[in-house]
Amino acid sequence: MPNIIVHKNGQVHQGEVRENSNLVVRAGIKQFPFPHLSYGCGMGKCAKCTSRIINGAEHLPAPNWKEKKLLAERLDLGYRLICQLWISHDLELTQDDIVPARQAIAPEAPQCT
């Protein structure tokens, strides 16, 4: 069974999940990683589950079109939408200091002078 480590609000939470688990689905039915995981729609639309993968990224599938659309260049920095991943190996992730993807990739407002 995969071991999952979640860094959130300066704390570390660890637990096991069954192979081929989706962490957002599990949290939604009040199983680990609940309540330590932020999430929203579970469909790759809101990006509230955006996480930076610390360890185990090499075992994850390639990003799908939803992740590419919402995360763009942040994918290269290790960010993923956890709702889009089915976990089969150990994984360590953080949601500390993460701005939701849509806000992060929005163009900056022009400065008034």
Residue pairs with C-beta under 8 A, 6 or more apart in sequence:
1 16
1 17
1 18
1 19
2 16
2 17
2 19
2 21
2 87
2 88
2 89
2 90
2 91
3 14
3 15
3 16
3 90
3 91
4 14
4 15
4 16
4 17
4 23
4 32
4 33
4 87
4 90
4 91
4 92
4 93
5 12
5 13
5 14
5 54
5 55
5 91
5 92
5 93
6 12
6 13
6 14
6 33
6 36
6 37
6 93
6 94
6 95
7 13
7 54
7 92
7 93
7 94
7 95
7 96
8 36
8 37
8 38
8 94
8 95
8 96
9 96
10 96
11 36
13 32
13 33
13 36
15 32
15 33
16 32
17 23
17 26
17 31
17 32
17 87
19 87
19 88
20 86
20 87
20 88
21 86
21 87
22 83
22 85
22 86
22 87
23 33
23 37
23 49
23 82
23 83
23 85
23 87
24 37
24 39
24 42
24 49
24 82
24 83
25 42
26 32
26 33
26 34
27 33
27 34
27 35
27 36
27 37
27 39
28 34
28 39
28 42
37 49
37 82
37 95
38 48
38 49
38 95
39 48
39 49
39 82
39 83
40 46
40 47
40 48
40 49
41 48
41 83
42 49
42 83
43 83
44 64
44 66
44 67
44 70
44 81
44 83
44 84
45 66
46 100
47 70
47 71
47 81
47 100
47 101
47 102
48 100
49 81
49 82
49 83
50 70
50 71
50 74
50 79
50 80
50 81
50 82
50 95
50 98
50 100
50 101
51 79
51 80
51 81
51 82
51 93
51 94
51 95
51 98
52 77
52 78
52 79
52 80
52 93
52 94
52 95
52 98
53 60
53 78
53 79
53 80
53 91
53 92
53 93
54 78
54 92
54 93
54 94
55 90
55 91
55 92
56 89
56 90
56 91
56 92
57 78
57 80
59 88
59 89
59 90
59 91
60 80
60 85
60 91
61 85
61 86
63 71
63 75
63 80
63 84
64 84
66 81
66 84
67 75
67 80
67 81
67 84
68 75
70 81
70 101
70 102
70 105
71 79
71 80
71 81
71 101
71 105
72 101
72 105
73 105
74 101
74 104
74 105
79 98
79 101
80 93
81 101
82 93
